[in-house]
């Protein structure tokens, strides 16, 4: 694989049963290029190398793929930031309908820019705090999957997610390394080691 981030991405995706098409490879390459360009002024991520971004932004997002229900649409990603994991999952599964909530203006603008640049359909970007959308018609109780990333407190993350989940839906939450005091639910671990240094536990409710 050498220093080719797309080769690294394709290798990691294959471990999850995802064979990237040429179109998907181009889309992820565009994502990485635009992230590099915007990061100079918008500070979208602290990962400096393309390899680090592939591992910890793209492939860590793709770890959710085995946890998704057969029909995950519509999906809600709260605090999407640089598009992680919601936009990344959209590129992996083009039919997916996804709504991205991001309160930061620059990050929301980056997400809108990517939607236009990649000519994506079925993606909605909302610039707002999730708490302010928790009673919004068309959002409350409307999503089959709700996910969040990089949230310090599990109870806080679940409180943000619960208003949006449909009765038959599920919340998928990446867990911190110390699994202490978790609410009742299913914990699943997705592990790509020793092929790649990626292993993450997820809490699934619903």
Residue, then its C-alpha position, 0 to 999 in steps of 0.5 A: x500500500x505504501x503511502x497511497x491513502x486510497x490503497x489503504x482505504x480500499x484495503x481496510x474497506x475490503x476487511x469490512x466486506x466493502x469492495x470500493x468502486x472506481x466512483x467511490x474511490x474518486x469520491x473519497x479522494x475528493x473528500x480527502x483533498x477538500x478536507x486538506x484544503x479547508x483544514x488550513x483555515x477551518x480546522x476541521x480535524x486534528x489528523x495531519x496526515x492523509x493516512x491518519x485521516x483515512x484510518x481515523x475518519x474514514x475507516x473508523x466511520x466504516x466500522x459502523x457498516x456491520x452494525x447497520x440494519x438492512x435498511x438504515x434509511x433515513x439516518x441521522x448523524x449528530x455533530x457530524x463535523x467533517x462528515x464523520x460518520x454520516x457523510x462517509x457512510x453515505x459514500x459507502x452506501x449511495x442509496x442511504x438517506x442521511x441528515x447531518x446536524x452540525x452547529x459550527x458554521x464553517x463545518x456545516x459549510x464544508x459539508x454543504x460544499x462536499x454535497x455540491x462538489x460530489x453531486x450527492x442526493x439524499x443528504x440534508x445538512x442542518x446547521x443547528x444544535x441538536x437540542x434546538x431541533x429535538x421538537x422539530x416536526x419531520x425530525x422527531x421520531x423519524x430516523x431508523x438510525x441515529x449516531x454520534x461520534x467523539x462524545x465524552x459522556x454516553x448518557x449525554x449522547x443518548x439524551x441528544x439522540x433519543x428524541x429523533x429515533x423512530x420506534x423501530x430504530x436504533x442508536x449506534x454510539x462509539x464507546x470510550x475505551x473505559x466501559x463503565x456505567x453503561x446503560x442497558x443495551x448491546x455492546x458490539x466490537x468491530x476489530x480489524x487488528x492485526x490487519x489494521x490498527x483499528x478496533x472500536x466498541x459500539x453501544x447499540x440501543x433499539 
